[in-house]
Amino acid sequence: MTRIDLITGILGAGKTTFLHGYAEYFIQKGEKIAILENDFGAVNIDMLMLKDLQCDHCQLEMIAGGGDPCCHRRRFKTQLISLGMQHFDRVIIEPSGIFDMDEFFDILHESPLDRWFMIGSILTILDAETEEHLSEEMQYLLASESACAGKLILSKQNPAESPEQTAGRILSQLNQALASIHCQRRFQEKEMSLKNWKDFTDQDYADFAAAGYRNEPYVKQFRTDALHSTTHYFMHIAIPEQQISDLIYTVMHDPACGKIYRIKGTLPAENGGFLKINAVHEKIEIAPVKDGQAVLIVIGDPIRFTDTDQYFRKANTDPAYVSI
């Protein structure tokens, strides 16, 4: 049977960055894997960020989320049936930051998927910089996407505190969120990886692959199709390279632009190719990549579109610029 892993975490937690290293581990072992990006929107920047993994041992697939929940469920199942017929060693799913865990469990118990797949590990990425006071919706997502995890993986550690201090703070927040959805599970530090991701070894990845999962009950407080972080697309956009970092920092920290969680995308590089952009409040990552699209995606709740658009429009040099 094909093992199927699920990488969960709320918006901007670092799921794609972790998945990249996790997938590389299996590729180097010679395993045949598929990565299924299950996200909102027609422009999937996370897929572009994983494109360098594509090879004879790694297949990338995307299923667009959103829309009618029943239609999305059918698309999800159809995609898994297609992957199941190709006999991969492992399928790794990265869903949107807004995801119904029951959908994952229910679909895998349906025929023929129940004969082709077995759940390997559910791994939840927790951002060390998660805001102390989350909205009720984000607190629900934090708890529901963590409840069944076989392992918690801490990202973006704060150098101002020790990993143990960070773990205590995040676990306290998570366990309070679990209590709020009437889940009996409470996480302990031993169930969380505190290691710097750059220091992960093959043994670490092997441990993640063997972490398993728990099927923990909790009370659903929201329907995920009713939870929508605002997302805006800024396309056919070109920004002089020396302005990119400062511009993104300004947009993310200007209250006039709203409450922005993340800006991601790819922008044309001046010497050809593209620059991959992945920005959260604490960190802006800019790296060259071969392929991409001239698009920035801004995720927040809420986003003040007009003010954000004015920043990008002023810096943009592409006459075909459009914002959605």
Buried (B, 14 or more C-beta within 10 A) or exposed (E): EBBBBBBBBBBBBBBBBBBBBBBBBBBEBEBBBBBBBBBBBEBBBBBBBBEEBEEEBBBBBBBBBBEEBEEBBEBBBEBBBEBBEEEBBBBBBBBBBBBBBEBBBEBBEEEEBEEBBEBBBBBBBBBBBBEEEBEEBBBBBBBBBBBBBBBBBBBBBEEEEEBEEBBEBBBEBBBEBBEBBEBEBEBEEEBBBBBEBEEBEEEBBEBBBEBEBEEBEBEEBBEBBEBEBBBBBBBBBBBEBEEBBEBBBEBBEBEEBBBBBBBBBBBBBEEEBBBBBBBBBEEBEBEEBEEBBBBBBBBBBEBBBEBBBBBBEEBBEBEEBEBE
